[in-house]
Amino acid sequence: MAAKDAVGRYGERVVAQRLTTLGWEVLERNWRCAIGELDIVAVDHDCIVAVEVKTRRSVTYGSALEAVTPVKVARIRRLLAAWLASQTRTFTEMRIDVVGVTLPAAGAAQIEHVRGAA
């Protein structure tokens, strides 16, 4: 696995653990279909949430959250619709959250969670 992929997977693990600690139900990690991948699909009360995780080692090239463009959000919407179409369970609400994870040289990961990014 490339170092970049390992950093991304680590960030996704950190976020999944945090969501579970907050009482969310993580249903899927790295769900794939023909049009792409959702990092995390989770339930926050009655709301289904597609969680896009961006992990960076530094902010030299911008924050992790800046990497999520309107084009990326539109793709996540399509992916969440595809995921929902594959399920029998229903939800009263849905949203897209973006979580930026920065890994400093020392210390714990810094997490910035934007709810309802789209």
N, C-alpha and C positions, 0 to 999 in steps of 0.2 A: 504494500500500500504506500502511495506517495505521501511525503510529509504533509502536504497540503490537505490530502484526504484524511489523514490521521487527526489533524487539528480540527477539521470540520466534524468528524465523528465524535471527538472528545466534547466539543461544544454542544452537540446534540444530546449526548449522554447527560451533561451537566443540566441542560434545560429540562430534559425529561424528568430527571430526579427532582428538580425544583418544582415542576408542575405537580408531580405526585405529592410532594410535601405540602403544597397549597390545597390539596384535596381534589385535584383534577384526576380524571380517569384517562390515561394514555391508551388509546385504542390501537394506534399504528405508529411505527417508526419506519421511515424510508419506504413508504408505500409507492409502488411504481405501476404505471400503466403505459400505454403506447405514446401518450403525449408528455410524459415526464414523471417527476417524483415529488411527493409531499414529504417534508422532513418529519413532521409530527402531526398526527391527527389526535385531538384530545377532546374531552367533554368537560366544560366548565358549567356546572349546574345542568340546565337543559339546553345549553348552547354547544353546538359542534364547532370546533375551532381548528383551522389549518394554521399551524405554527411554522413560520419560516425562520430558520436559525442561520445567522451569519456569524462566523467566528473569525477573529483576526488576532494576530500576535501583537500588533501595535496599531496606532492610528496614523502612521506615516502616510498612507495612501487614502486616508479618510476613515470615517467611522464605519463599523460593520453595518449600521442601519442605512447608511448612504448607498450601499450596494443594492438595495431593494428599490428598483425603479418602477414607474407605472406599468411598463411592459411586463416586468416580473410579477407584479401584483395581478395583472389581467390573466397571466398564465396560471397563477395559483388559484384564481377563481374558477377557471376551467377545470383544473385538476380536482378541486373540491367538489364541483358538480359531478365529475366522473366518479369520484369516490362515493358520493351520496347515492348515485344511480346504482352502484354495486351493492348497496346495503338494504336490509329489510327494516332496520331500526329507524325511527323517525325522530326529528329534533324540532323544537319550537323556534330556535334561532340558529344562525350561523354567522361566523365572522372569521377574519384573517388577522392574526397577530404576527408581529415581527419581533424577534428577540436577537439583540446584538450581544455577542460574547467577546470580550477582550481579555486576552491572556497576558498579563504583565510578566516581566522577567522573574519576578518573585511575588509570592502571595496568591491569594485566591482569585479566581476568575471574576471579572466585573461584568454584571449582567444588566442590560437595559431592555425592558419589556414594553413594547407599544401595543396596547390592546386596540382592536378595531382599526388596524392600519389602512383598511380599504372598505 
